[in-house]
Amino acid sequence: MQTILKSATAEVRIDTDGPVIMIGEKINPTGRKKLAQALKDRDFDYVRKLALQQVEAGAHVLDINVGVPGMDEAILLPEVVKLVASHVEVPLCLDSGNPKALEAGLAVAPGKPLVNSVNGEETSLAAVLPIVKDRGAAVVGLTMDDNGIPNDPEKRLAIAGKILERAAKIGIPPEDVVIDTLVLTVGADQNAGAVTLKTIELVRREFGVNINLGASNVSFGLPDRHTINQAFLALAFAKGASCVITDAVKLAGTILACDMLLARDPYGKRYILHTRKHPKE
């Protein structure tokens, strides 16, 4: 199954049987004081640099989140979307829990963007899915609902099914819903990684849709987080995850190596080109 995203000039296909798609995560002020301050100061040159850096490192899509306390997302998000779209050719992923901000951002986003995200809560389904449908966008569906994030893979599967069903009822096809099976930290729950991996397997088998990960949560609070993230991504891709929201600067090489080892990169061409372009110091 293919989820097609578009910018003004480029097209990206998230494919259940294709190479992993990297969604660059750095334009997100959560835990990033410098970016948060830049957004408050309207220092968009710093935002531009982050966008260019992620694309240069190999990101196929850029996630844009401007959630800074005290700032009006409905004003700020479209400003940043227009800025980023004017400097990169890749499709955009608009990341907000504010429906008004999503509407404003989608109104100026070129092509066919991705919305991050909807979840199984009734308020979220009712507010976000019509916006996605009206804009003709694709959407990330988080496997959580009014009761929170289940620790049971079967319950997460059921939430994924609910999101897909509700999307279909208003005319959003399954190929335009990318399910995010969610990742919690193994530092707090030793079963967290295994639950996510099992959920990926179940969702892939039951629905055949594309599956997204925001992998960095798995290592929160633990030493040598990079090694944990690398290992988790390899396991997740083998189970069927097809795109990931991550820092392309740090993990593009790992992701491309996984593609090669899973026979999704014929003759290792993409991996070899990447290593030549970004030689290790």
Secondary structure, 3 states (H helix, E strand, C coil): CEEEEECCCCEEEEECCCCCEEEEEEECCCCCHHHHHHHHCCCHHHHHHHHHHHHHHCCCEEEECCCCCCCCHHHHHHHHHHHHHCCCCCCEEEECCCHHHHHHHHHHCCCECEEEEEECCHHHHHHHHHHHHHHCCEEEEECCECCECCCCHHHHHHHHHHHHHHHHHCCCCHHHEEEECCCCCCCCCCCHHHHHHHHHHHHHHHHCCCEEECHHHHHCCCCCHHHHHHHHHHHHHHHCCCEEEECHHHHHHHHHHHHHHCCCCHHHHHHHHHHHHCCCC
